[in-house]
Amino acid sequence: MNKAKNGDVIKVNRTMLGMSVYCHYAVYVETPDGPHAIHYTEGGENSDFKGVVRETSLEEFTQGNAYDVKKFDKRKFPRVYSGDETVARARSHIGEEEYDLLENNCEHFATWCKTGRRDSGQAKLAEFLAMPLKIFKEV
């Protein structure tokens, strides 16, 4: 586990039946009250997931699991915001209820806060894996 710094993008594995199912992403925030995370979480009104961007304790975000710091390849992400800029960008979206699994999930959000680009490897993988189902439905 890497120690996060203010404004880092962190991820934690979510498991089901002891197997990693997906990663949940957030922006790490250092506060006088201890570490926090800004991320999409349950509680919104306007989406199927009912997701809303909130600032929570790091403990609530990790649910007791270890987290990793996401690294950004400068070739893919030439612009990387400072920690303070990243936190400010994340805080400017607190209360947002625009969650969409394939277009605006927690990874899209956290990556945008750090780089200015919405990107999610998990969403791309899900779309790729669903492609045979789309083709089958069209036949």
C-alpha positions as CSV (number, residue, x, y, z in Angstrom):
1,M,0.0,0.0,0.0
2,N,1.3,3.4,-1.0
3,K,0.8,6.3,1.4
4,A,-1.5,8.9,-0.2
5,K,-0.8,12.6,-0.3
6,N,-3.4,15.3,-0.5
7,G,-5.0,15.2,-4.0
8,D,-3.9,11.7,-4.9
9,V,-6.4,9.4,-6.7
10,I,-6.8,6.3,-4.6
11,K,-8.6,3.0,-5.3
12,V,-9.8,0.2,-3.2
13,N,-11.0,-3.3,-4.3
14,R,-14.6,-4.1,-3.7
15,T,-15.1,-7.8,-3.2
16,M,-17.9,-10.3,-3.4
17,L,-17.6,-13.9,-2.1
18,G,-13.9,-13.2,-1.5
19,M,-13.2,-12.2,-5.1
20,S,-12.3,-8.7,-6.3
21,V,-15.2,-7.5,-8.4
22,Y,-14.2,-3.9,-9.2
23,C,-12.2,-1.0,-7.9
24,H,-13.8,2.1,-6.2
25,Y,-12.0,5.4,-6.8
26,A,-11.7,8.7,-4.8
27,V,-9.7,11.8,-4.4
28,Y,-7.7,11.6,-1.1
29,V,-8.0,14.7,1.1
30,E,-5.9,15.6,4.2
31,T,-8.0,17.4,6.8
32,P,-7.5,18.5,10.4
33,D,-10.0,15.8,11.3
34,G,-7.9,13.1,9.5
35,P,-7.9,11.7,6.0
36,H,-11.1,12.0,3.9
37,A,-12.1,10.8,0.4
38,I,-14.2,12.6,-2.2
39,H,-16.1,10.1,-4.3
40,Y,-19.3,8.9,-5.8
41,T,-21.3,7.1,-3.2
42,E,-24.9,6.1,-2.5
43,G,-27.4,8.7,-1.6
44,G,-28.4,10.7,-4.6
45,E,-31.9,11.1,-6.0
46,N,-31.5,11.5,-9.8
47,S,-29.8,8.3,-11.1
48,D,-30.5,4.6,-11.1
49,F,-27.5,4.0,-8.8
50,K,-28.6,7.0,-6.7
51,G,-25.0,8.1,-6.7
52,V,-23.8,11.4,-5.4
53,V,-20.4,13.0,-4.9
54,R,-19.6,13.3,-1.2
55,E,-16.7,13.9,1.1
56,T,-16.5,11.0,3.6
57,S,-13.9,9.7,6.1
58,L,-11.2,7.6,4.5
59,E,-12.5,4.7,6.7
60,E,-15.9,4.9,5.2
61,F,-14.4,4.9,1.7
62,T,-12.1,2.0,2.3
63,Q,-14.5,0.0,4.5
64,G,-11.5,-1.3,6.3
65,N,-9.6,-2.5,3.2
66,A,-6.2,-1.4,2.0
67,Y,-6.1,1.2,-0.8
68,D,-3.5,2.0,-3.5
69,V,-2.5,5.3,-5.1
70,K,-3.3,5.5,-8.8
71,K,-0.3,6.5,-11.0
72,F,-0.9,8.5,-14.2
73,D,1.3,7.9,-17.3
74,K,2.4,11.3,-18.6
75,R,2.1,10.1,-22.2
76,K,-1.6,9.4,-21.7
77,F,-2.3,12.3,-19.2
78,P,0.1,15.1,-20.0
79,R,-1.7,17.5,-17.6
80,V,-1.7,16.4,-13.9
81,Y,-3.1,18.9,-11.4
82,S,-1.4,19.6,-8.1
83,G,-2.8,18.1,-4.9
84,D,-4.5,21.3,-3.9
85,E,-6.0,21.9,-7.4
86,T,-7.2,18.3,-7.5
87,V,-9.0,18.6,-4.1
88,A,-10.5,22.0,-5.2
89,R,-11.8,20.4,-8.4
90,A,-13.3,17.5,-6.5
91,R,-14.9,19.7,-3.9
92,S,-16.5,21.8,-6.6
93,H,-18.5,18.8,-7.6
94,I,-19.8,17.8,-4.1
95,G,-23.5,17.1,-4.4
96,E,-23.3,16.2,-8.1
97,E,-25.7,13.4,-9.0
98,E,-24.6,12.6,-12.5
99,Y,-23.4,9.0,-11.9
100,D,-23.4,6.8,-15.0
101,L,-21.7,3.4,-14.9
102,L,-20.2,3.7,-18.4
103,E,-19.9,7.5,-18.9
104,N,-19.4,9.1,-15.4
105,N,-18.5,6.6,-12.7
106,C,-16.2,7.0,-9.7
107,E,-13.1,6.4,-11.8
108,H,-14.1,8.9,-14.4
109,F,-14.7,11.5,-11.7
110,A,-11.5,11.0,-9.8
111,T,-9.4,10.8,-13.0
112,W,-11.0,14.1,-14.2
113,C,-10.2,15.8,-10.9
114,K,-6.5,14.9,-11.3
115,T,-6.1,15.2,-15.1
116,G,-9.0,17.1,-16.6
117,R,-9.9,14.0,-18.6
118,R,-12.8,11.6,-17.8
119,D,-11.3,8.1,-18.2
120,S,-12.2,4.7,-16.8
121,G,-10.4,1.5,-17.7
122,Q,-13.1,-0.4,-15.9
123,A,-15.8,1.1,-18.1
124,K,-13.8,0.4,-21.3
125,L,-13.4,-3.2,-20.2
126,A,-17.1,-3.6,-19.4
127,E,-18.0,-2.2,-22.9
128,F,-15.5,-4.5,-24.6
129,L,-16.8,-7.5,-22.7
130,A,-20.4,-6.6,-23.5
131,M,-19.7,-6.2,-27.3
132,P,-20.6,-9.9,-28.1
133,L,-23.9,-9.4,-26.5
134,K,-24.6,-6.3,-28.6
135,I,-23.7,-8.2,-31.7
136,F,-25.8,-11.2,-30.8
137,K,-28.8,-8.9,-30.1
138,E,-28.5,-7.3,-33.6
139,V,-28.4,-10.7,-35.4
